[in-house]
Amino acid sequence: MVTFTSTLTDTENKAMEWCALSAKDWIDNALHNRARIAMEDIVAINVAHCNANGIAIGVGITAQVEQAYNLGIVTTAAARNAATPPT
């Protein structure tokens, strides 16, 4: 499990209190929802790759995300960014 800590200025917090019931709940929801979308994308990439190459697909989302990384068909955004030559 990974824990993240965010810091807001007083003004940023006041702004968040205006648009959300709780800044923490909003942040948690945004983070969890973005992770869910990324997992769906990774699973789709993994399923397509495994089907095209006759590879048994891992059981469950966690296994499929790990499989995609282990097969090297997905990498971190940082690794993709580092591999992209500057323009």
N, CA, C and O atoms as a CHARMM CRD file, in Angstrom:
* protein
*
  348
    1    1 MET  N      0.84900  -1.17600   0.00000 PROA 1      0.00000
    2    1 MET  CA     0.00000   0.00000   0.00000 PROA 1      0.00000
    3    1 MET  C      0.89200   1.23500   0.00000 PROA 1      0.00000
    4    1 MET  O      1.91400   1.27900   0.68500 PROA 1      0.00000
    5    2 VAL  N      0.49900   2.21900  -0.76400 PROA 2      0.00000
    6    2 VAL  CA     1.25600   3.46500  -0.87800 PROA 2      0.00000
    7    2 VAL  C      0.40300   4.59300  -0.30400 PROA 2      0.00000
    8    2 VAL  O     -0.80200   4.65300  -0.54800 PROA 2      0.00000
    9    3 THR  N      1.02600   5.47700   0.45100 PROA 3      0.00000
   10    3 THR  CA     0.33100   6.63200   1.01900 PROA 3      0.00000
   11    3 THR  C      0.91200   7.89300   0.40700 PROA 3      0.00000
   12    3 THR  O      2.12800   8.04300   0.28500 PROA 3      0.00000
   13    4 PHE  N      0.01700   8.79800   0.02300 PROA 4      0.00000
   14    4 PHE  CA     0.43300  10.08600  -0.52000 PROA 4      0.00000
   15    4 PHE  C     -0.02200  11.18400   0.42400 PROA 4      0.00000
   16    4 PHE  O     -1.05500  11.05900   1.08100 PROA 4      0.00000
   17    5 THR  N      0.74300  12.25200   0.48900 PROA 5      0.00000
   18    5 THR  CA     0.38200  13.40000   1.29800 PROA 5      0.00000
   19    5 THR  C      0.37800  14.62700   0.39800 PROA 5      0.00000
   20    5 THR  O      1.31800  14.86100  -0.36100 PROA 5      0.00000
   21    6 SER  N     -0.69600  15.40600   0.49400 PROA 6      0.00000
   22    6 SER  CA    -0.78900  16.63900  -0.28000 PROA 6      0.00000
   23    6 SER  C     -0.89900  17.81300   0.67400 PROA 6      0.00000
   24    6 SER  O     -1.48000  17.70100   1.75300 PROA 6      0.00000
   25    7 THR  N     -0.34000  18.92800   0.26900 PROA 7      0.00000
   26    7 THR  CA    -0.41400  20.13400   1.07100 PROA 7      0.00000
   27    7 THR  C     -1.06400  21.23500   0.24400 PROA 7      0.00000
   28    7 THR  O     -0.67300  21.48200  -0.89700 PROA 7      0.00000
   29    8 LEU  N     -2.04700  21.88400   0.82300 PROA 8      0.00000
   30    8 LEU  CA    -2.71800  23.01500   0.18900 PROA 8      0.00000
   31    8 LEU  C     -2.42200  24.27500   0.98200 PROA 8      0.00000
   32    8 LEU  O     -2.27000  24.22900   2.20300 PROA 8      0.00000
   33    9 THR  N     -2.34100  25.39200   0.28900 PROA 9      0.00000
   34    9 THR  CA    -2.27100  26.66500   1.00200 PROA 9      0.00000
   35    9 THR  C     -3.64000  26.90800   1.62800 PROA 9      0.00000
   36    9 THR  O     -4.61300  26.24000   1.27800 PROA 9      0.00000
   37   10 ASP  N     -3.71400  27.84400   2.53600 PROA 10     0.00000
   38   10 ASP  CA    -5.01100  28.18000   3.13000 PROA 10     0.00000
   39   10 ASP  C     -6.00000  28.61000   2.05200 PROA 10     0.00000
   40   10 ASP  O     -7.17900  28.26300   2.10900 PROA 10     0.00000
   41   11 THR  N     -5.51900  29.35900   1.07900 PROA 11     0.00000
   42   11 THR  CA    -6.39600  29.81900   0.00800 PROA 11     0.00000
   43   11 THR  C     -6.87300  28.65200  -0.85500 PROA 11     0.00000
   44   11 THR  O     -8.04900  28.58700  -1.21300 PROA 11     0.00000
   45   12 GLU  N     -5.97600  27.74100  -1.18800 PROA 12     0.00000
   46   12 GLU  CA    -6.37600  26.56200  -1.96200 PROA 12     0.00000
   47   12 GLU  C     -7.39400  25.72500  -1.18900 PROA 12     0.00000
   48   12 GLU  O     -8.34800  25.21000  -1.77200 PROA 12     0.00000
   49   13 ASN  N     -7.19400  25.59200   0.11200 PROA 13     0.00000
   50   13 ASN  CA    -8.13800  24.83600   0.93500 PROA 13     0.00000
   51   13 ASN  C     -9.50700  25.51700   0.95900 PROA 13     0.00000
   52   13 ASN  O    -10.53600  24.85000   0.85300 PROA 13     0.00000
   53   14 LYS  N     -9.51700  26.83500   1.09700 PROA 14     0.00000
   54   14 LYS  CA   -10.79100  27.56000   1.07300 PROA 14     0.00000
   55   14 LYS  C    -11.50000  27.34800  -0.26400 PROA 14     0.00000
   56   14 LYS  O    -12.71800  27.17600  -0.30700 PROA 14     0.00000
   57   15 ALA  N    -10.73400  27.36200  -1.34800 PROA 15     0.00000
   58   15 ALA  CA   -11.31700  27.12500  -2.66400 PROA 15     0.00000
   59   15 ALA  C    -11.89800  25.71600  -2.75700 PROA 15     0.00000
   60   15 ALA  O    -12.98000  25.52000  -3.31100 PROA 15     0.00000
   61   16 MET  N    -11.18400  24.74800  -2.21900 PROA 16     0.00000
   62   16 MET  CA   -11.69600  23.36900  -2.23400 PROA 16     0.00000
   63   16 MET  C    -12.94100  23.24000  -1.35400 PROA 16     0.00000
   64   16 MET  O    -13.86600  22.50400  -1.69700 PROA 16     0.00000
   65   17 GLU  N    -12.96800  23.94100  -0.23700 PROA 17     0.00000
   66   17 GLU  CA   -14.15700  23.90300   0.62200 PROA 17     0.00000
   67   17 GLU  C    -15.36600  24.49300  -0.09200 PROA 17     0.00000
   68   17 GLU  O    -16.50200  24.13000   0.21100 PROA 17     0.00000
   69   18 TRP  N    -15.13300  25.39700  -1.03600 PROA 18     0.00000
   70   18 TRP  CA   -16.22400  25.97900  -1.79900 PROA 18     0.00000
   71   18 TRP  C    -16.81300  24.98000  -2.79000 PROA 18     0.00000
   72   18 TRP  O    -18.02600  24.94300  -2.99500 PROA 18     0.00000
   73   19 CYS  N    -15.94400  24.16500  -3.40700 PROA 19     0.00000
   74   19 CYS  CA   -16.42400  23.27700  -4.47900 PROA 19     0.00000
   75   19 CYS  C    -16.61300  21.82700  -4.05700 PROA 19     0.00000
   76   19 CYS  O    -17.16800  21.04300  -4.82600 PROA 19     0.00000
   77   20 ALA  N    -16.17600  21.44500  -2.87200 PROA 20     0.00000
   78   20 ALA  CA   -16.29300  20.05100  -2.43600 PROA 20     0.00000
   79   20 ALA  C    -16.61300  20.00300  -0.94700 PROA 20     0.00000
   80   20 ALA  O    -16.24200  20.89600  -0.18600 PROA 20     0.00000
   81   21 LEU  N    -17.30500  18.94800  -0.55100 PROA 21     0.00000
   82   21 LEU  CA   -17.61100  18.79300   0.87100 PROA 21     0.00000
   83   21 LEU  C    -16.34800  18.59100   1.69300 PROA 21     0.00000
   84   21 LEU  O    -16.26200  19.03300   2.83900 PROA 21     0.00000
   85   22 SER  N    -15.36000  17.91200   1.09200 PROA 22     0.00000
   86   22 SER  CA   -14.10600  17.63500   1.77300 PROA 22     0.00000
   87   22 SER  C    -12.99800  17.53200   0.73100 PROA 22     0.00000
   88   22 SER  O    -13.11600  16.77200  -0.23100 PROA 22     0.00000
   89   23 ALA  N    -11.93100  18.29000   0.91900 PROA 23     0.00000
   90   23 ALA  CA   -10.80700  18.21500  -0.01800 PROA 23     0.00000
   91   23 ALA  C    -10.21700  16.81600  -0.01200 PROA 23     0.00000
   92   23 ALA  O     -9.86900  16.28800  -1.06800 PROA 23     0.00000
   93   24 LYS  N    -10.10100  16.21100   1.15800 PROA 24     0.00000
   94   24 LYS  CA    -9.54600  14.85700   1.24900 PROA 24     0.00000
   95   24 LYS  C    -10.40700  13.87100   0.48300 PROA 24     0.00000
   96   24 LYS  O     -9.88100  13.05500  -0.27300 PROA 24     0.00000
   97   25 ASP  N    -11.72400  13.92800   0.66300 PROA 25     0.00000
   98   25 ASP  CA   -12.61200  13.01400  -0.06700 PROA 25     0.00000
   99   25 ASP  C    -12.50800  13.24000  -1.57200 PROA 25     0.00000
  100   25 ASP  O    -12.50900  12.28000  -2.34300 PROA 25     0.00000
  101   26 TRP  N    -12.42100  14.49300  -1.99500 PROA 26     0.00000
  102   26 TRP  CA   -12.30800  14.81000  -3.41300 PROA 26     0.00000
  103   26 TRP  C    -11.01200  14.24300  -3.97900 PROA 26     0.00000
  104   26 TRP  O    -11.00600  13.63600  -5.05100 PROA 26     0.00000
  105   27 ILE  N     -9.91600  14.44300  -3.25500 PROA 27     0.00000
  106   27 ILE  CA    -8.61600  13.93600  -3.69100 PROA 27     0.00000
  107   27 ILE  C     -8.63200  12.41300  -3.74600 PROA 27     0.00000
  108   27 ILE  O     -8.17700  11.82400  -4.72600 PROA 27     0.00000
  109   28 ASP  N     -9.15100  11.77000  -2.70100 PROA 28     0.00000
  110   28 ASP  CA    -9.23100  10.30800  -2.68700 PROA 28     0.00000
  111   28 ASP  C    -10.05800   9.79800  -3.86000 PROA 28     0.00000
  112   28 ASP  O     -9.66400   8.84000  -4.52400 PROA 28     0.00000
  113   29 ASN  N    -11.19200  10.42500  -4.12100 PROA 29     0.00000
  114   29 ASN  CA   -12.04900  10.00300  -5.21600 PROA 29     0.00000
  115   29 ASN  C    -11.34700  10.17800  -6.56100 PROA 29     0.00000
  116   29 ASN  O    -11.39700   9.28700  -7.41000 PROA 29     0.00000
  117   30 ALA  N    -10.70200  11.31200  -6.75500 PROA 30     0.00000
  118   30 ALA  CA   -10.00600  11.56300  -8.02200 PROA 30     0.00000
  119   30 ALA  C     -8.89100  10.54300  -8.23500 PROA 30     0.00000
  120   30 ALA  O     -8.74200  10.01100  -9.33600 PROA 30     0.00000
  121   31 LEU  N     -8.12200  10.27100  -7.21300 PROA 31     0.00000
  122   31 LEU  CA    -7.00600   9.33800  -7.31700 PROA 31     0.00000
  123   31 LEU  C     -7.49300   7.92200  -7.58600 PROA 31     0.00000
  124   31 LEU  O     -6.97000   7.24400  -8.47100 PROA 31     0.00000
  125   32 HSD  N     -8.48700   7.47100  -6.83400 PROA 32     0.00000
  126   32 HSD  CA    -9.01300   6.11600  -7.01000 PROA 32     0.00000
  127   32 HSD  C     -9.67400   5.95600  -8.37700 PROA 32     0.00000
  128   32 HSD  O     -9.52100   4.91700  -9.01900 PROA 32     0.00000
  129   33 ASN  N    -10.39900   6.96400  -8.82300 PROA 33     0.00000
  130   33 ASN  CA   -11.06200   6.87200 -10.11600 PROA 33     0.00000
  131   33 ASN  C    -10.05000   6.85400 -11.25800 PROA 33     0.00000
  132   33 ASN  O    -10.22400   6.10900 -12.22200 PROA 33     0.00000
  133   34 ARG  N     -8.99800   7.66200 -11.16400 PROA 34     0.00000
  134   34 ARG  CA    -7.98100   7.65900 -12.22300 PROA 34     0.00000
  135   34 ARG  C     -7.24500   6.32900 -12.24400 PROA 34     0.00000
  136   34 ARG  O     -6.92500   5.81600 -13.31600 PROA 34     0.00000
  137   35 ALA  N     -6.97300   5.76600 -11.07400 PROA 35     0.00000
  138   35 ALA  CA    -6.32700   4.45400 -11.00900 PROA 35     0.00000
  139   35 ALA  C     -7.23500   3.38700 -11.62800 PROA 35     0.00000
  140   35 ALA  O     -6.74800   2.50100 -12.33100 PROA 35     0.00000
  141   36 ARG  N     -8.54000   3.45900 -11.37900 PROA 36     0.00000
  142   36 ARG  CA    -9.49400   2.50800 -11.95600 PROA 36     0.00000
  143   36 ARG  C     -9.45800   2.57900 -13.48200 PROA 36     0.00000
  144   36 ARG  O     -9.43700   1.54800 -14.15300 PROA 36     0.00000
  145   37 ILE  N     -9.45100   3.78600 -14.02200 PROA 37     0.00000
  146   37 ILE  CA    -9.40800   3.96400 -15.47500 PROA 37     0.00000
  147   37 ILE  C     -8.10600   3.38700 -16.03500 PROA 37     0.00000
  148   37 ILE  O     -8.12300   2.70700 -17.06100 PROA 37     0.00000
  149   38 ALA  N     -6.99200   3.65100 -15.37500 PROA 38     0.00000
  150   38 ALA  CA    -5.70700   3.12500 -15.83600 PROA 38     0.00000
  151   38 ALA  C     -5.69800   1.59800 -15.78100 PROA 38     0.00000
  152   38 ALA  O     -5.17800   0.95600 -16.69300 PROA 38     0.00000
  153   39 MET  N     -6.26000   1.01300 -14.73600 PROA 39     0.00000
  154   39 MET  CA    -6.32500  -0.44600 -14.64500 PROA 39     0.00000
  155   39 MET  C     -7.15900  -1.02400 -15.77700 PROA 39     0.00000
  156   39 MET  O     -6.78600  -2.04200 -16.36000 PROA 39     0.00000
  157   40 GLU  N     -8.28700  -0.38900 -16.09700 PROA 40     0.00000
  158   40 GLU  CA    -9.11000  -0.85200 -17.21600 PROA 40     0.00000
  159   40 GLU  C     -8.32500  -0.79400 -18.52300 PROA 40     0.00000
  160   40 GLU  O     -8.40900  -1.71400 -19.33700 PROA 40     0.00000
  161   41 ASP  N     -7.56800   0.27400 -18.73100 PROA 41     0.00000
  162   41 ASP  CA    -6.75100   0.41200 -19.94200 PROA 41     0.00000
  163   41 ASP  C     -5.68500  -0.68300 -20.00500 PROA 41     0.00000
  164   41 ASP  O     -5.49500  -1.31100 -21.04600 PROA 41     0.00000
  165   42 ILE  N     -4.99500  -0.90700 -18.89200 PROA 42     0.00000
  166   42 ILE  CA    -3.93000  -1.91500 -18.84700 PROA 42     0.00000
  167   42 ILE  C     -4.50000  -3.30600 -19.09300 PROA 42     0.00000
  168   42 ILE  O     -3.91800  -4.08900 -19.84400 PROA 42     0.00000
  169   43 VAL  N     -5.63900  -3.62200 -18.46600 PROA 43     0.00000
  170   43 VAL  CA    -6.26600  -4.93000 -18.66100 PROA 43     0.00000
  171   43 VAL  C     -6.63100  -5.12400 -20.13900 PROA 43     0.00000
  172   43 VAL  O     -6.42700  -6.20700 -20.68800 PROA 43     0.00000
  173   44 ALA  N     -7.16200  -4.09200 -20.77500 PROA 44     0.00000
  174   44 ALA  CA    -7.51800  -4.19900 -22.19200 PROA 44     0.00000
  175   44 ALA  C     -6.27500  -4.45800 -23.04700 PROA 44     0.00000
  176   44 ALA  O     -6.31300  -5.28400 -23.95800 PROA 44     0.00000
  177   45 ILE  N     -5.18700  -3.76600 -22.76200 PROA 45     0.00000
  178   45 ILE  CA    -3.93100  -3.96900 -23.49200 PROA 45     0.00000
  179   45 ILE  C     -3.42200  -5.38400 -23.26400 PROA 45     0.00000
  180   45 ILE  O     -2.98700  -6.05100 -24.20300 PROA 45     0.00000
  181   46 ASN  N     -3.47400  -5.84200 -22.01500 PROA 46     0.00000
  182   46 ASN  CA    -2.99600  -7.17200 -21.66300 PROA 46     0.00000
  183   46 ASN  C     -3.82500  -8.26000 -22.34400 PROA 46     0.00000
  184   46 ASN  O     -3.26700  -9.20300 -22.90500 PROA 46     0.00000
  185   47 VAL  N     -5.14500  -8.13800 -22.29800 PROA 47     0.00000
  186   47 VAL  CA    -6.02800  -9.13400 -22.91000 PROA 47     0.00000
  187   47 VAL  C     -5.77000  -9.21100 -24.41600 PROA 47     0.00000
  188   47 VAL  O     -5.66100 -10.30300 -24.97500 PROA 47     0.00000
  189   48 ALA  N     -5.67300  -8.05600 -25.06900 PROA 48     0.00000
  190   48 ALA  CA    -5.42800  -8.04200 -26.50800 PROA 48     0.00000
  191   48 ALA  C     -4.08600  -8.70000 -26.83400 PROA 48     0.00000
  192   48 ALA  O     -3.99500  -9.49300 -27.77100 PROA 48     0.00000
  193   49 HSD  N     -3.06100  -8.37800 -26.07500 PROA 49     0.00000
  194   49 HSD  CA    -1.73300  -8.94800 -26.31300 PROA 49     0.00000
  195   49 HSD  C     -1.74100 -10.45800 -26.07600 PROA 49     0.00000
  196   49 HSD  O     -1.22700 -11.22200 -26.89300 PROA 49     0.00000
  197   50 CYS  N     -2.31900 -10.87700 -24.97200 PROA 50     0.00000
  198   50 CYS  CA    -2.34000 -12.30700 -24.64800 PROA 50     0.00000
  199   50 CYS  C     -3.14300 -13.09400 -25.67600 PROA 50     0.00000
  200   50 CYS  O     -2.72400 -14.17200 -26.09800 PROA 50     0.00000
  201   51 ASN  N     -4.28600 -12.56800 -26.07800 PROA 51     0.00000
  202   51 ASN  CA    -5.09400 -13.25600 -27.08700 PROA 51     0.00000
  203   51 ASN  C     -4.35900 -13.34700 -28.41600 PROA 51     0.00000
  204   51 ASN  O     -4.41500 -14.37800 -29.08500 PROA 51     0.00000
  205   52 ALA  N     -3.68100 -12.29600 -28.79700 PROA 52     0.00000
  206   52 ALA  CA    -2.96300 -12.27800 -30.07500 PROA 52     0.00000
  207   52 ALA  C     -1.74800 -13.20800 -30.06800 PROA 52     0.00000
  208   52 ALA  O     -1.29500 -13.65500 -31.12200 PROA 52     0.00000
  209   53 ASN  N     -1.22800 -13.49400 -28.87700 PROA 53     0.00000
  210   53 ASN  CA     0.00400 -14.28100 -28.77700 PROA 53     0.00000
  211   53 ASN  C     -0.17100 -15.62700 -28.08800 PROA 53     0.00000
  212   53 ASN  O      0.81400 -16.29000 -27.76300 PROA 53     0.00000
  213   54 GLY  N     -1.42800 -16.03900 -27.86100 PROA 54     0.00000
  214   54 GLY  CA    -1.69200 -17.34700 -27.25500 PROA 54     0.00000
  215   54 GLY  C     -1.16000 -17.49600 -25.84100 PROA 54     0.00000
  216   54 GLY  O     -0.71600 -18.57500 -25.44800 PROA 54     0.00000
  217   55 ILE  N     -1.20600 -16.41400 -25.07600 PROA 55     0.00000
  218   55 ILE  CA    -0.70700 -16.43000 -23.69700 PROA 55     0.00000
  219   55 ILE  C     -1.90000 -16.51200 -22.75200 PROA 55     0.00000
  220   55 ILE  O     -2.87900 -15.78500 -22.92000 PROA 55     0.00000
  221   56 ALA  N     -1.82100 -17.39700 -21.75700 PROA 56     0.00000
  222   56 ALA  CA    -2.88600 -17.49900 -20.76000 PROA 56     0.00000
  223   56 ALA  C     -2.96600 -16.18800 -19.98900 PROA 56     0.00000
  224   56 ALA  O     -1.95000 -15.64100 -19.56200 PROA 56     0.00000
  225   57 ILE  N     -4.17600 -15.69900 -19.81900 PROA 57     0.00000
  226   57 ILE  CA    -4.39600 -14.41600 -19.15300 PROA 57     0.00000
  227   57 ILE  C     -4.49800 -14.63900 -17.65400 PROA 57     0.00000
  228   57 ILE  O     -5.16300 -15.56900 -17.20000 PROA 57     0.00000
  229   58 GLY  N     -3.83700 -13.78300 -16.89100 PROA 58     0.00000
  230   58 GLY  CA    -3.90700 -13.85300 -15.44400 PROA 58     0.00000
  231   58 GLY  C     -5.34600 -13.71100 -14.95700 PROA 58     0.00000
  232   58 GLY  O     -6.18000 -13.10000 -15.62400 PROA 58     0.00000
  233   59 VAL  N     -5.62400 -14.27900 -13.79500 PROA 59     0.00000
  234   59 VAL  CA    -6.97800 -14.23200 -13.23900 PROA 59     0.00000
  235   59 VAL  C     -7.09600 -13.04100 -12.29700 PROA 59     0.00000
  236   59 VAL  O     -6.39400 -12.95900 -11.29000 PROA 59     0.00000
  237   60 GLY  N     -7.98800 -12.12300 -12.63700 PROA 60     0.00000
  238   60 GLY  CA    -8.23800 -10.95600 -11.80300 PROA 60     0.00000
  239   60 GLY  C     -7.44500  -9.74700 -12.26800 PROA 60     0.00000
  240   60 GLY  O     -6.42700  -9.86100 -12.95000 PROA 60     0.00000
  241   61 ILE  N     -7.94800  -8.58900 -11.87400 PROA 61     0.00000
  242   61 ILE  CA    -7.34100  -7.32900 -12.31300 PROA 61     0.00000
  243   61 ILE  C     -5.90700  -7.18700 -11.82700 PROA 61     0.00000
  244   61 ILE  O     -5.02500  -6.81100 -12.59800 PROA 61     0.00000
  245   62 THR  N     -5.66800  -7.48500 -10.55800 PROA 62     0.00000
  246   62 THR  CA    -4.31300  -7.35200 -10.01500 PROA 62     0.00000
  247   62 THR  C     -3.33300  -8.22100 -10.78900 PROA 62     0.00000
  248   62 THR  O     -2.24500  -7.77000 -11.14500 PROA 62     0.00000
  249   63 ALA  N     -3.71700  -9.46800 -11.05000 PROA 63     0.00000
  250   63 ALA  CA    -2.84400 -10.38600 -11.77900 PROA 63     0.00000
  251   63 ALA  C     -2.61000  -9.90000 -13.20000 PROA 63     0.00000
  252   63 ALA  O     -1.50100 -10.03100 -13.71900 PROA 63     0.00000
  253   64 GLN  N     -3.62800  -9.34500 -13.83400 PROA 64     0.00000
  254   64 GLN  CA    -3.48700  -8.89600 -15.20800 PROA 64     0.00000
  255   64 GLN  C     -2.62400  -7.64000 -15.31200 PROA 64     0.00000
  256   64 GLN  O     -1.85400  -7.49700 -16.26200 PROA 64     0.00000
  257   65 VAL  N     -2.74400  -6.73700 -14.35100 PROA 65     0.00000
  258   65 VAL  CA    -1.87600  -5.54900 -14.34700 PROA 65     0.00000
  259   65 VAL  C     -0.42500  -5.99500 -14.15600 PROA 65     0.00000
  260   65 VAL  O      0.46400  -5.53200 -14.87100 PROA 65     0.00000
  261   66 GLU  N     -0.18000  -6.88800 -13.20100 PROA 66     0.00000
  262   66 GLU  CA     1.17500  -7.39900 -12.98100 PROA 66     0.00000
  263   66 GLU  C      1.68700  -8.11100 -14.22600 PROA 66     0.00000
  264   66 GLU  O      2.84700  -7.94600 -14.60200 PROA 66     0.00000
  265   67 GLN  N      0.82200  -8.90900 -14.87500 PROA 67     0.00000
  266   67 GLN  CA     1.22100  -9.63200 -16.07200 PROA 67     0.00000
  267   67 GLN  C      1.63200  -8.66600 -17.17600 PROA 67     0.00000
  268   67 GLN  O      2.64300  -8.88500 -17.84400 PROA 67     0.00000
  269   68 ALA  N      0.87100  -7.61500 -17.37200 PROA 68     0.00000
  270   68 ALA  CA     1.19300  -6.63700 -18.41000 PROA 68     0.00000
  271   68 ALA  C      2.56100  -6.00200 -18.16800 PROA 68     0.00000
  272   68 ALA  O      3.33400  -5.81900 -19.10800 PROA 68     0.00000
  273   69 TYR  N      2.86000  -5.66700 -16.92200 PROA 69     0.00000
  274   69 TYR  CA     4.18100  -5.11900 -16.60200 PROA 69     0.00000
  275   69 TYR  C      5.27000  -6.17200 -16.80600 PROA 69     0.00000
  276   69 TYR  O      6.32200  -5.88300 -17.37600 PROA 69     0.00000
  277   70 ASN  N      5.00800  -7.39600 -16.33600 PROA 70     0.00000
  278   70 ASN  CA     6.00600  -8.46100 -16.45200 PROA 70     0.00000
  279   70 ASN  C      6.29500  -8.81800 -17.90400 PROA 70     0.00000
  280   70 ASN  O      7.43100  -9.15100 -18.24500 PROA 70     0.00000
  281   71 LEU  N      5.28000  -8.75200 -18.76300 PROA 71     0.00000
  282   71 LEU  CA     5.47600  -9.03000 -20.18500 PROA 71     0.00000
  283   71 LEU  C      6.12900  -7.85400 -20.91400 PROA 71     0.00000
  284   71 LEU  O      6.55800  -7.98900 -22.06000 PROA 71     0.00000
  285   72 GLY  N      6.20300  -6.71000 -20.24900 PROA 72     0.00000
  286   72 GLY  CA     6.81400  -5.52200 -20.84400 PROA 72     0.00000
  287   72 GLY  C      5.92300  -4.83000 -21.86600 PROA 72     0.00000
  288   72 GLY  O      6.40600  -4.03900 -22.67700 PROA 72     0.00000
  289   73 ILE  N      4.62400  -5.12100 -21.83200 PROA 73     0.00000
  290   73 ILE  CA     3.72100  -4.46900 -22.79100 PROA 73     0.00000
  291   73 ILE  C      3.19000  -3.15000 -22.25700 PROA 73     0.00000
  292   73 ILE  O      2.59300  -2.37900 -23.00800 PROA 73     0.00000
  293   74 VAL  N      3.39400  -2.87900 -20.98300 PROA 74     0.00000
  294   74 VAL  CA     3.14100  -1.56100 -20.40800 PROA 74     0.00000
  295   74 VAL  C      4.34000  -1.18800 -19.54300 PROA 74     0.00000
  296   74 VAL  O      5.01000  -2.05500 -18.98100 PROA 74     0.00000
  297   75 THR  N      4.59800   0.09600 -19.44600 PROA 75     0.00000
  298   75 THR  CA     5.65600   0.60200 -18.58700 PROA 75     0.00000
  299   75 THR  C      5.12300   1.84100 -17.87000 PROA 75     0.00000
  300   75 THR  O      4.03100   2.32100 -18.17500 PROA 75     0.00000
  301   76 THR  N      5.87700   2.33900 -16.94600 PROA 76     0.00000
  302   76 THR  CA     5.45900   3.53600 -16.22300 PROA 76     0.00000
  303   76 THR  C      5.52000   4.75300 -17.13400 PROA 76     0.00000
  304   76 THR  O      6.24300   4.76300 -18.13000 PROA 76     0.00000
  305   77 ALA  N      4.76500   5.75800 -16.78600 PROA 77     0.00000
  306   77 ALA  CA     4.80900   7.01900 -17.53200 PROA 77     0.00000
  307   77 ALA  C      6.21200   7.60900 -17.48200 PROA 77     0.00000
  308   77 ALA  O      6.68200   8.18400 -18.46400 PROA 77     0.00000
  309   78 ALA  N      6.87800   7.47000 -16.34600 PROA 78     0.00000
  310   78 ALA  CA     8.24800   7.98900 -16.21400 PROA 78     0.00000
  311   78 ALA  C      9.18500   7.28800 -17.19300 PROA 78     0.00000
  312   78 ALA  O     10.02500   7.94000 -17.81300 PROA 78     0.00000
  313   79 ALA  N      9.05400   5.97200 -17.33900 PROA 79     0.00000
  314   79 ALA  CA     9.91500   5.21900 -18.26600 PROA 79     0.00000
  315   79 ALA  C      9.59500   5.61300 -19.71000 PROA 79     0.00000
  316   79 ALA  O     10.50400   5.77300 -20.52400 PROA 79     0.00000
  317   80 ARG  N      8.29800   5.77100 -20.03300 PROA 80     0.00000
  318   80 ARG  CA     7.94100   6.18400 -21.38700 PROA 80     0.00000
  319   80 ARG  C      8.47000   7.57700 -21.69100 PROA 80     0.00000
  320   80 ARG  O      8.94700   7.83700 -22.79500 PROA 80     0.00000
  321   81 ASN  N      8.38700   8.46600 -20.71800 PROA 81     0.00000
  322   81 ASN  CA     8.87900   9.82700 -20.89200 PROA 81     0.00000
  323   81 ASN  C     10.39700   9.83600 -21.09400 PROA 81     0.00000
  324   81 ASN  O     10.90800  10.56400 -21.94500 PROA 81     0.00000
  325   82 ALA  N     11.10700   9.03300 -20.31600 PROA 82     0.00000
  326   82 ALA  CA    12.56800   8.96900 -20.43300 PROA 82     0.00000
  327   82 ALA  C     12.99300   8.39800 -21.78300 PROA 82     0.00000
  328   82 ALA  O     14.05600   8.74200 -22.29900 PROA 82     0.00000
  329   83 ALA  N     12.16200   7.52700 -22.35400 PROA 83     0.00000
  330   83 ALA  CA    12.50200   6.89900 -23.63500 PROA 83     0.00000
  331   83 ALA  C     12.17100   7.78300 -24.82900 PROA 83     0.00000
  332   83 ALA  O     12.59900   7.50000 -25.94800 PROA 83     0.00000
  333   84 THR  N     11.42400   8.83600 -24.60300 PROA 84     0.00000
  334   84 THR  CA    11.03900   9.73300 -25.67800 PROA 84     0.00000
  335   84 THR  C     12.11300  10.79700 -25.86100 PROA 84     0.00000
  336   84 THR  O     12.40800  11.55500 -24.93800 PROA 84     0.00000
  337   85 PRO  N     12.69300  10.85100 -27.05300 PROA 85     0.00000
  338   85 PRO  CA    13.73200  11.87000 -27.26700 PROA 85     0.00000
  339   85 PRO  C     13.14600  13.28200 -27.18800 PROA 85     0.00000
  340   85 PRO  O     12.01700  13.50900 -27.62300 PROA 85     0.00000
  341   86 PRO  N     13.89000  14.20800 -26.65000 PROA 86     0.00000
  342   86 PRO  CA    13.39200  15.58800 -26.58200 PROA 86     0.00000
  343   86 PRO  C     13.22400  16.16800 -27.98300 PROA 86     0.00000
  344   86 PRO  O     13.96500  15.83400 -28.90800 PROA 86     0.00000
  345   87 THR  N     12.24800  17.02900 -28.11000 PROA 87     0.00000
  346   87 THR  CA    11.99700  17.65700 -29.42100 PROA 87     0.00000
  347   87 THR  C     12.65600  19.00500 -29.51400 PROA 87     0.00000
  348   87 THR  O     12.55100  19.67400 -30.54200 PROA 87     0.00000
